[in-house]
Amino acid sequence: MNEKYTFTYETKPTEQNIDYMFQRFLLPIIIAMQYQPYQTYWNEYHQLFNIVKHWIGIYYNHHDLTKIDCNELKQVDSLIADLKFECLAIDTTYIEEIDIWHGEFLQMWKHCIEKDREKK
């Protein structure tokens, strides 16, 4: 097996893991923004998309997840909680994926925060 094509995702905040996490987090959001059964909540999915897109920009400009605004983290937590409440009864597919990868993002973000505190 060729090692350069093998990748095992972990919640350690390496560039490769963060790239993968953002891809997996963003894809179900993009699909949900046009998913007919979620139509009533498309505006909320667009809000979520815009925030995560902003985070990706922050990460790729600074290579540091700790630069992400805590208020935006709270806003995303609230959006996802509300969407889960509403959309799980409609169809679990995309909102569950969003929730899973939001959790992965938070684990990496917390790891970066802890690492940053250790440096100080």
N, CA, C and O atoms as a GROMACS GRO file, in nm:
protein
  480
    1MET      N    1   0.084  -0.117   0.000
    1MET     CA    2   0.000   0.000   0.000
    1MET      C    3   0.089   0.124   0.000
    1MET      O    4   0.191   0.128   0.069
    2ASN      N    5   0.051   0.224  -0.077
    2ASN     CA    6   0.128   0.347  -0.088
    2ASN      C    7   0.092   0.439   0.029
    2ASN      O    8  -0.022   0.485   0.039
    3GLU      N    9   0.188   0.465   0.115
    3GLU     CA   10   0.166   0.544   0.238
    3GLU      C   11   0.118   0.686   0.209
    3GLU      O   12   0.041   0.742   0.288
    4LYS      N   13   0.162   0.746   0.097
    4LYS     CA   14   0.125   0.885   0.074
    4LYS      C   15  -0.024   0.903   0.042
    4LYS      O   16  -0.074   1.015   0.046
    5TYR      N   17  -0.093   0.795   0.009
    5TYR     CA   18  -0.236   0.802  -0.020
    5TYR      C   19  -0.321   0.753   0.097
    5TYR      O   20  -0.444   0.749   0.087
    6THR      N   21  -0.257   0.715   0.205
    6THR     CA   22  -0.327   0.665   0.322
    6THR      C   23  -0.344   0.778   0.423
    6THR      O   24  -0.248   0.850   0.454
    7PHE      N   25  -0.464   0.794   0.474
    7PHE     CA   26  -0.491   0.897   0.573
    7PHE      C   27  -0.587   0.841   0.676
    7PHE      O   28  -0.691   0.785   0.641
    8THR      N   29  -0.552   0.857   0.802
    8THR     CA   30  -0.640   0.818   0.911
    8THR      C   31  -0.674   0.944   0.989
    8THR      O   32  -0.586   1.007   1.048
    9TYR      N   33  -0.800   0.979   0.988
    9TYR     CA   34  -0.845   1.100   1.058
    9TYR      C   35  -0.840   1.079   1.208
    9TYR      O   36  -0.877   0.974   1.260
   10GLU      N   37  -0.794   1.183   1.278
   10GLU     CA   38  -0.795   1.187   1.424
   10GLU      C   39  -0.837   1.328   1.465
   10GLU      O   40  -0.830   1.421   1.385
   11THR      N   41  -0.879   1.344   1.589
   11THR     CA   42  -0.920   1.477   1.634
   11THR      C   43  -0.801   1.561   1.681
   11THR      O   44  -0.820   1.660   1.752
   12LYS      N   45  -0.682   1.522   1.644
   12LYS     CA   46  -0.564   1.604   1.671
   12LYS      C   47  -0.561   1.716   1.568
   12LYS      O   48  -0.580   1.690   1.449
   13PRO      N   49  -0.537   1.840   1.611
   13PRO     CA   50  -0.544   1.953   1.518
   13PRO      C   51  -0.421   1.966   1.428
   13PRO      O   52  -0.346   2.063   1.439
   14THR      N   53  -0.402   1.871   1.340
   14THR     CA   54  -0.300   1.884   1.237
   14THR      C   55  -0.365   1.946   1.115
   14THR      O   56  -0.488   1.947   1.104
   15GLU      N   57  -0.285   1.997   1.024
   15GLU     CA   58  -0.342   2.061   0.905
   15GLU      C   59  -0.429   1.963   0.826
   15GLU      O   60  -0.537   1.999   0.779
   16GLN      N   61  -0.381   1.840   0.812
   16GLN     CA   62  -0.456   1.740   0.735
   16GLN      C   63  -0.588   1.706   0.804
   16GLN      O   64  -0.692   1.694   0.738
   17ASN      N   65  -0.586   1.689   0.935
   17ASN     CA   66  -0.708   1.658   1.009
   17ASN      C   67  -0.807   1.775   1.006
   17ASN      O   68  -0.928   1.753   0.993
   18ILE      N   69  -0.757   1.896   1.017
   18ILE     CA   70  -0.845   2.014   1.015
   18ILE      C   71  -0.907   2.029   0.876
   18ILE      O   72  -1.026   2.058   0.864
   19ASP      N   73  -0.827   2.011   0.771
   19ASP     CA   74  -0.882   2.016   0.634
   19ASP      C   75  -0.996   1.916   0.620
   19ASP      O   76  -1.104   1.951   0.571
   20TYR      N   77  -0.971   1.793   0.662
   20TYR     CA   78  -1.071   1.687   0.650
   20TYR      C   79  -1.197   1.720   0.731
   20TYR      O   80  -1.309   1.703   0.684
   21MET      N   81  -1.176   1.768   0.854
   21MET     CA   82  -1.289   1.801   0.941
   21MET      C   83  -1.375   1.910   0.877
   21MET      O   84  -1.497   1.898   0.875
   22PHE      N   85  -1.312   2.015   0.825
   22PHE     CA   86  -1.389   2.122   0.762
   22PHE      C   87  -1.465   2.070   0.639
   22PHE      O   88  -1.579   2.110   0.617
   23GLN      N   89  -1.404   1.984   0.560
   23GLN     CA   90  -1.474   1.926   0.445
   23GLN      C   91  -1.598   1.849   0.490
   23GLN      O   92  -1.706   1.865   0.433
   24ARG      N   93  -1.581   1.766   0.592
   24ARG     CA   94  -1.692   1.683   0.640
   24ARG      C   95  -1.798   1.766   0.711
   24ARG      O   96  -1.915   1.728   0.709
   25PHE      N   97  -1.760   1.875   0.773
   25PHE     CA   98  -1.853   1.964   0.843
   25PHE      C   99  -1.933   2.046   0.740
   25PHE      O  100  -2.054   2.065   0.756
   26LEU      N  101  -1.866   2.095   0.637
   26LEU     CA  102  -1.930   2.184   0.540
   26LEU      C  103  -2.024   2.112   0.444
   26LEU      O  104  -2.129   2.165   0.410
   27LEU      N  105  -1.988   1.992   0.402
   27LEU     CA  106  -2.068   1.923   0.300
   27LEU      C  107  -2.215   1.904   0.341
   27LEU      O  108  -2.302   1.939   0.262
   28PRO      N  109  -2.246   1.850   0.459
   28PRO     CA  110  -2.389   1.834   0.492
   28PRO      C  111  -2.462   1.968   0.511
   28PRO      O  112  -2.583   1.975   0.493
   29ILE      N  113  -2.388   2.073   0.546
   29ILE     CA  114  -2.450   2.205   0.557
   29ILE      C  115  -2.491   2.252   0.418
   29ILE      O  116  -2.602   2.302   0.399
   30ILE      N  117  -2.402   2.236   0.322
   30ILE     CA  118  -2.430   2.277   0.184
   30ILE      C  119  -2.550   2.200   0.129
   30ILE      O  120  -2.638   2.258   0.064
   31ILE      N  121  -2.554   2.071   0.154
   31ILE     CA  122  -2.667   1.990   0.107
   31ILE      C  123  -2.796   2.032   0.176
   31ILE      O  124  -2.900   2.046   0.112
   32ALA      N  125  -2.789   2.054   0.308
   32ALA     CA  126  -2.909   2.091   0.385
   32ALA      C  127  -2.966   2.225   0.340
   32ALA      O  128  -3.087   2.248   0.354
   33MET      N  129  -2.882   2.314   0.287
   33MET     CA  130  -2.930   2.446   0.243
   33MET      C  131  -3.027   2.435   0.126
   33MET      O  132  -3.102   2.529   0.099
   34GLN      N  133  -3.025   2.322   0.056
   34GLN     CA  134  -3.115   2.303  -0.057
   34GLN      C  135  -3.200   2.176  -0.046
   34GLN      O  136  -3.272   2.139  -0.138
   35TYR      N  137  -3.190   2.109   0.068
   35TYR     CA  138  -3.262   1.984   0.089
   35TYR      C  139  -3.409   2.015   0.113
   35TYR      O  140  -3.445   2.078   0.213
   36GLN      N  141  -3.493   1.971   0.023
   36GLN     CA  142  -3.635   2.007   0.022
   36GLN      C  143  -3.706   1.985   0.157
   36GLN      O  144  -3.778   2.073   0.202
   37PRO      N  145  -3.687   1.871   0.223
   37PRO     CA  146  -3.757   1.853   0.352
   37PRO      C  147  -3.718   1.957   0.459
   37PRO      O  148  -3.794   1.981   0.552
   38TYR      N  149  -3.599   2.018   0.445
   38TYR     CA  150  -3.554   2.119   0.542
   38TYR      C  151  -3.587   2.261   0.495
   38TYR      O  152  -3.537   2.357   0.554
   39GLN      N  153  -3.666   2.277   0.393
   39GLN     CA  154  -3.689   2.407   0.330
   39GLN      C  155  -3.726   2.517   0.429
   39GLN      O  156  -3.681   2.630   0.415
   40THR      N  157  -3.806   2.486   0.527
   40THR     CA  158  -3.847   2.585   0.627
   40THR      C  159  -3.727   2.643   0.701
   40THR      O  160  -3.735   2.754   0.753
   41TYR      N  161  -3.616   2.570   0.707
   41TYR     CA  162  -3.499   2.609   0.786
   41TYR      C  163  -3.379   2.648   0.699
   41TYR      O  164  -3.267   2.658   0.749
   42TRP      N  165  -3.401   2.669   0.570
   42TRP     CA  166  -3.291   2.704   0.480
   42TRP      C  167  -3.217   2.830   0.525
   42TRP      O  168  -3.094   2.836   0.513
   43ASN      N  169  -3.288   2.929   0.575
   43ASN     CA  170  -3.219   3.051   0.622
   43ASN      C  171  -3.121   3.021   0.734
   43ASN      O  172  -3.010   3.075   0.737
   44GLU      N  173  -3.160   2.934   0.826
   44GLU     CA  174  -3.072   2.897   0.936
   44GLU      C  175  -2.951   2.820   0.886
   44GLU      O  176  -2.840   2.840   0.935
   45TYR      N  177  -2.972   2.732   0.788
   45TYR     CA  178  -2.859   2.660   0.730
   45TYR      C  179  -2.765   2.755   0.656
   45TYR      O  180  -2.643   2.735   0.658
   46HIS      N  181  -2.820   2.857   0.592
   46HIS     CA  182  -2.737   2.957   0.526
   46HIS      C  183  -2.655   3.036   0.629
   46HIS      O  184  -2.538   3.066   0.606
   47GLN      N  185  -2.715   3.068   0.742
   47GLN     CA  186  -2.642   3.136   0.850
   47GLN      C  187  -2.526   3.048   0.898
   47GLN      O  188  -2.414   3.094   0.914
   48LEU      N  189  -2.557   2.922   0.919
   48LEU     CA  190  -2.456   2.826   0.964
   48LEU      C  191  -2.343   2.816   0.861
   48LEU      O  192  -2.226   2.817   0.897
   49PHE      N  193  -2.380   2.806   0.734
   49PHE     CA  194  -2.281   2.798   0.627
   49PHE      C  195  -2.189   2.921   0.628
   49PHE      O  196  -2.067   2.908   0.619
   50ASN      N  197  -2.248   3.039   0.640
   50ASN     CA  198  -2.167   3.161   0.638
   50ASN      C  199  -2.069   3.168   0.754
   50ASN      O  200  -1.957   3.215   0.738
   51ILE      N  201  -2.111   3.123   0.870
   51ILE     CA  202  -2.022   3.124   0.987
   51ILE      C  203  -1.908   3.024   0.968
   51ILE      O  204  -1.792   3.057   0.989
   52VAL      N  205  -1.941   2.902   0.928
   52VAL     CA  206  -1.836   2.800   0.909
   52VAL      C  207  -1.741   2.841   0.797
   52VAL      O  208  -1.621   2.820   0.806
   53LYS      N  209  -1.795   2.900   0.692
   53LYS     CA  210  -1.711   2.951   0.582
   53LYS      C  211  -1.615   3.057   0.637
   53LYS      O  212  -1.498   3.061   0.599
   54HIS      N  213  -1.665   3.143   0.725
   54HIS     CA  214  -1.581   3.245   0.788
   54HIS      C  215  -1.470   3.180   0.871
   54HIS      O  216  -1.355   3.225   0.868
   55TRP      N  217  -1.504   3.074   0.945
   55TRP     CA  218  -1.403   3.002   1.025
   55TRP      C  219  -1.294   2.943   0.937
   55TRP      O  220  -1.176   2.947   0.971
   56ILE      N  221  -1.335   2.890   0.823
   56ILE     CA  222  -1.237   2.831   0.731
   56ILE      C  223  -1.140   2.941   0.684
   56ILE      O  224  -1.019   2.919   0.678
   57GLY      N  225  -1.194   3.057   0.652
   57GLY     CA  226  -1.109   3.169   0.613
   57GLY      C  227  -1.012   3.208   0.724
   57GLY      O  228  -0.894   3.233   0.698
   58ILE      N  229  -1.062   3.214   0.846
   58ILE     CA  230  -0.976   3.247   0.960
   58ILE      C  231  -0.865   3.144   0.973
   58ILE      O  232  -0.748   3.178   0.988
   59TYR      N  233  -0.903   3.017   0.967
   59TYR     CA  234  -0.802   2.912   0.983
   59TYR      C  235  -0.696   2.920   0.872
   59TYR      O  236  -0.576   2.913   0.901
   60TYR      N  237  -0.737   2.933   0.747
   60TYR     CA  238  -0.640   2.933   0.638
   60TYR      C  239  -0.558   3.061   0.632
   60TYR      O  240  -0.450   3.061   0.574
   61ASN      N  241  -0.606   3.169   0.690
   61ASN     CA  242  -0.526   3.291   0.697
   61ASN      C  243  -0.429   3.291   0.814
   61ASN      O  244  -0.321   3.350   0.805
   62HIS      N  245  -0.466   3.227   0.924
   62HIS     CA  246  -0.385   3.232   1.047
   62HIS      C  247  -0.329   3.096   1.089
   62HIS      O  248  -0.240   3.090   1.173
   63HIS      N  249  -0.380   2.987   1.032
   63HIS     CA  250  -0.343   2.851   1.072
   63HIS      C  251  -0.356   2.833   1.223
   63HIS      O  252  -0.269   2.776   1.289
   64ASP      N  253  -0.467   2.885   1.275
   64ASP     CA  254  -0.489   2.883   1.419
   64ASP      C  255  -0.639   2.887   1.447
   64ASP      O  256  -0.705   2.987   1.417
   65LEU      N  257  -0.692   2.780   1.504
   65LEU     CA  258  -0.835   2.775   1.537
   65LEU      C  259  -0.871   2.866   1.653
   65LEU      O  260  -0.987   2.903   1.669
   66THR      N  261  -0.772   2.903   1.735
   66THR     CA  262  -0.802   2.987   1.852
   66THR      C  263  -0.842   3.129   1.814
   66THR      O  264  -0.890   3.204   1.899
   67LYS      N  265  -0.823   3.167   1.689
   67LYS     CA  266  -0.861   3.302   1.642
   67LYS      C  267  -1.012   3.313   1.618
   67LYS      O  268  -1.063   3.422   1.591
   68ILE      N  269  -1.082   3.201   1.627
   68ILE     CA  270  -1.227   3.201   1.604
   68ILE      C  271  -1.298   3.262   1.725
   68ILE      O  272  -1.270   3.226   1.839
   69ASP      N  273  -1.389   3.353   1.697
   69ASP     CA  274  -1.462   3.429   1.799
   69ASP      C  275  -1.554   3.337   1.881
   69ASP      O  276  -1.632   3.260   1.826
   70CYS      N  277  -1.542   3.347   2.013
   70CYS     CA  278  -1.625   3.266   2.104
   70CYS      C  279  -1.774   3.294   2.085
   70CYS      O  280  -1.856   3.203   2.102
   71ASN      N  281  -1.810   3.417   2.050
   71ASN     CA  282  -1.951   3.449   2.028
   71ASN      C  283  -2.005   3.372   1.908
   71ASN      O  284  -2.120   3.329   1.908
   72GLU      N  285  -1.922   3.354   1.806
   72GLU     CA  286  -1.964   3.275   1.691
   72GLU      C  287  -1.978   3.128   1.728
   72GLU      O  288  -2.067   3.059   1.678
   73LEU      N  289  -1.892   3.080   1.816
   73LEU     CA  290  -1.905   2.942   1.864
   73LEU      C  291  -2.039   2.922   1.933
   73LEU      O  292  -2.107   2.822   1.912
   74LYS      N  293  -2.077   3.018   2.017
   74LYS     CA  294  -2.206   3.011   2.087
   74LYS      C  295  -2.322   3.019   1.989
   74LYS      O  296  -2.422   2.949   2.003
   75GLN      N  297  -2.307   3.105   1.888
   75GLN     CA  298  -2.413   3.120   1.787
   75GLN      C  299  -2.432   2.988   1.710
   75GLN      O  300  -2.545   2.948   1.685
   76VAL      N  301  -2.323   2.923   1.674
   76VAL     CA  302  -2.331   2.796   1.602
   76VAL      C  303  -2.391   2.688   1.692
   76VAL      O  304  -2.474   2.609   1.648
   77ASP      N  305  -2.348   2.684   1.818
   77ASP     CA  306  -2.407   2.588   1.913
   77ASP      C  307  -2.558   2.604   1.918
   77ASP      O  308  -2.632   2.506   1.912
   78SER      N  309  -2.603   2.727   1.927
   78SER     CA  310  -2.746   2.756   1.936
   78SER      C  311  -2.818   2.719   1.806
   78SER      O  312  -2.925   2.658   1.810
   79LEU      N  313  -2.761   2.756   1.693
   79LEU     CA  314  -2.821   2.723   1.563
   79LEU      C  315  -2.836   2.572   1.546
   79LEU      O  316  -2.941   2.523   1.507
   80ILE      N  317  -2.728   2.500   1.576
   80ILE     CA  318  -2.732   2.355   1.559
   80ILE      C  319  -2.832   2.291   1.656
   80ILE      O  320  -2.903   2.198   1.619
   81ALA      N  321  -2.836   2.339   1.779
   81ALA     CA  322  -2.933   2.286   1.876
   81ALA      C  323  -3.076   2.307   1.826
   81ALA      O  324  -3.159   2.216   1.833
   82ASP      N  325  -3.103   2.427   1.777
   82ASP     CA  326  -3.238   2.456   1.725
   82ASP      C  327  -3.270   2.370   1.602
   82ASP      O  328  -3.380   2.316   1.590
   83LEU      N  329  -3.173   2.358   1.512
   83LEU     CA  330  -3.195   2.277   1.391
   83LEU      C  331  -3.214   2.130   1.425
   83LEU      O  332  -3.295   2.061   1.363
   84LYS      N  333  -3.139   2.082   1.522
   84LYS     CA  334  -3.158   1.942   1.564
   84LYS      C  335  -3.299   1.921   1.617
   84LYS      O  336  -3.366   1.824   1.583
   85PHE      N  337  -3.344   2.014   1.700
   85PHE     CA  338  -3.478   2.003   1.757
   85PHE      C  339  -3.583   1.997   1.647
   85PHE      O  340  -3.676   1.916   1.655
   86GLU      N  341  -3.569   2.081   1.545
   86GLU     CA  342  -3.667   2.088   1.438
   86GLU      C  343  -3.650   1.979   1.332
   86GLU      O  344  -3.748   1.922   1.285
   87CYS      N  345  -3.527   1.951   1.294
   87CYS     CA  346  -3.502   1.868   1.176
   87CYS      C  347  -3.488   1.719   1.204
   87CYS      O  348  -3.506   1.637   1.114
   88LEU      N  349  -3.455   1.682   1.326
   88LEU     CA  350  -3.443   1.538   1.355
   88LEU      C  351  -3.576   1.466   1.331
   88LEU      O  352  -3.577   1.350   1.291
   89ALA      N  353  -3.685   1.534   1.355
   89ALA     CA  354  -3.817   1.474   1.332
   89ALA      C  355  -3.850   1.465   1.182
   89ALA      O  356  -3.935   1.385   1.142
   90ILE      N  357  -3.784   1.547   1.101
   90ILE     CA  358  -3.810   1.549   0.957
   90ILE      C  359  -3.727   1.443   0.887
   90ILE      O  360  -3.780   1.356   0.817
   91ASP      N  361  -3.595   1.450   0.906
   91ASP     CA  362  -3.499   1.357   0.846
   91ASP      C  363  -3.367   1.375   0.919
   91ASP      O  364  -3.317   1.487   0.929
   92THR      N  365  -3.312   1.269   0.969
   92THR     CA  366  -3.193   1.278   1.053
   92THR      C  367  -3.062   1.291   0.975
   92THR      O  368  -2.962   1.334   1.031
   93THR      N  369  -3.062   1.255   0.850
   93THR     CA  370  -2.939   1.238   0.773
   93THR      C  371  -2.842   1.356   0.786
   93THR      O  372  -2.730   1.337   0.834
   94TYR      N  373  -2.879   1.472   0.744
   94TYR     CA  374  -2.783   1.582   0.734
   94TYR      C  375  -2.760   1.653   0.866
   94TYR      O  376  -2.647   1.693   0.895
   95ILE      N  377  -2.863   1.670   0.946
   95ILE     CA  378  -2.844   1.738   1.074
   95ILE      C  379  -2.758   1.654   1.167
   95ILE      O  380  -2.681   1.709   1.245
   96GLU      N  381  -2.770   1.523   1.161
   96GLU     CA  382  -2.682   1.438   1.243
   96GLU      C  383  -2.537   1.452   1.202
   96GLU      O  384  -2.448   1.461   1.286
   97GLU      N  385  -2.512   1.453   1.070
   97GLU     CA  386  -2.374   1.470   1.021
   97GLU      C  387  -2.318   1.606   1.064
   97GLU      O  388  -2.203   1.615   1.106
   98ILE      N  389  -2.400   1.708   1.054
   98ILE     CA  390  -2.357   1.842   1.097
   98ILE      C  391  -2.321   1.839   1.245
   98ILE      O  392  -2.218   1.894   1.285
   99ASP      N  393  -2.404   1.778   1.325
   99ASP     CA  394  -2.382   1.770   1.469
   99ASP      C  395  -2.254   1.693   1.502
   99ASP      O  396  -2.176   1.735   1.588
  100ILE      N  397  -2.232   1.583   1.434
  100ILE     CA  398  -2.111   1.502   1.457
  100ILE      C  399  -1.986   1.583   1.426
  100ILE      O  400  -1.893   1.586   1.506
  101TRP      N  401  -1.983   1.649   1.310
  101TRP     CA  402  -1.863   1.722   1.270
  101TRP      C  403  -1.848   1.854   1.345
  101TRP      O  404  -1.737   1.906   1.357
  102HIS      N  405  -1.957   1.907   1.396
  102HIS     CA  406  -1.947   2.022   1.487
  102HIS      C  407  -1.876   1.977   1.615
  102HIS      O  408  -1.791   2.049   1.667
  103GLY      N  409  -1.911   1.860   1.663
  103GLY     CA  410  -1.843   1.804   1.780
  103GLY      C  411  -1.694   1.782   1.755
  103GLY      O  412  -1.611   1.809   1.842
  104GLU      N  413  -1.661   1.733   1.638
  104GLU     CA  414  -1.520   1.713   1.601
  104GLU      C  415  -1.448   1.848   1.597
  104GLU      O  416  -1.336   1.860   1.647
  105PHE      N  417  -1.512   1.947   1.539
  105PHE     CA  418  -1.454   2.082   1.535
  105PHE      C  419  -1.427   2.130   1.678
  105PHE      O  420  -1.317   2.179   1.707
  106LEU      N  421  -1.526   2.117   1.766
  106LEU     CA  422  -1.510   2.166   1.904
  106LEU      C  423  -1.396   2.095   1.976
  106LEU      O  424  -1.323   2.158   2.053
  107GLN      N  425  -1.381   1.965   1.953
  107GLN     CA  426  -1.269   1.894   2.016
  107GLN      C  427  -1.136   1.950   1.970
  107GLN      O  428  -1.046   1.970   2.052
  108MET      N  429  -1.122   1.975   1.841
  108MET     CA  430  -0.997   2.032   1.790
  108MET      C  431  -0.976   2.173   1.842
  108MET      O  432  -0.864   2.210   1.879
  109TRP      N  433  -1.083   2.253   1.845
  109TRP     CA  434  -1.073   2.390   1.894
  109TRP      C  435  -1.028   2.390   2.041
  109TRP      O  436  -0.940   2.467   2.078
  110LYS      N  437  -1.088   2.304   2.122
  110LYS     CA  438  -1.050   2.295   2.265
  110LYS      C  439  -0.905   2.252   2.281
  110LYS      O  440  -0.833   2.304   2.366
  111HIS      N  441  -0.863   2.158   2.199
  111HIS     CA  442  -0.724   2.112   2.204
  111HIS      C  443  -0.630   2.229   2.172
  111HIS      O  444  -0.526   2.245   2.237
  112CYS      N  445  -0.665   2.310   2.074
  112CYS     CA  446  -0.583   2.427   2.036
  112CYS      C  447  -0.581   2.530   2.148
  112CYS      O  448  -0.477   2.590   2.176
  113ILE      N  449  -0.695   2.552   2.213
  113ILE     CA  450  -0.703   2.647   2.325
  113ILE      C  451  -0.613   2.600   2.439
  113ILE      O  452  -0.538   2.679   2.497
  114GLU      N  453  -0.621   2.471   2.472
  114GLU     CA  454  -0.537   2.417   2.580
  114GLU      C  455  -0.389   2.429   2.546
  114GLU      O  456  -0.309   2.466   2.632
  115LYS      N  457  -0.354   2.400   2.423
  115LYS     CA  458  -0.215   2.411   2.378
  115LYS      C  459  -0.167   2.556   2.387
  115LYS      O  460  -0.054   2.583   2.426
  116ASP      N  461  -0.256   2.649   2.350
  116ASP     CA  462  -0.223   2.792   2.355
  116ASP      C  463  -0.200   2.836   2.499
  116ASP      O  464  -0.108   2.913   2.526
  117ARG      N  465  -0.281   2.787   2.592
  117ARG     CA  466  -0.265   2.821   2.734
  117ARG      C  467  -0.134   2.767   2.791
  117ARG      O  468  -0.070   2.831   2.875
  118GLU      N  469  -0.095   2.648   2.744
  118GLU     CA  470   0.030   2.588   2.792
  118GLU      C  471   0.150   2.671   2.750
  118GLU      O  472   0.250   2.677   2.821
  119LYS      N  473   0.140   2.736   2.633
  119LYS     CA  474   0.250   2.818   2.583
  119LYS      C  475   0.271   2.942   2.669
  119LYS      O  476   0.383   2.993   2.680
  120LYS      N  477   0.163   2.992   2.730
  120LYS     CA  478   0.169   3.119   2.806
  120LYS      C  479   0.220   3.100   2.945
  120LYS      O  480   0.230   3.197   3.021
   0.00000   0.00000   0.00000
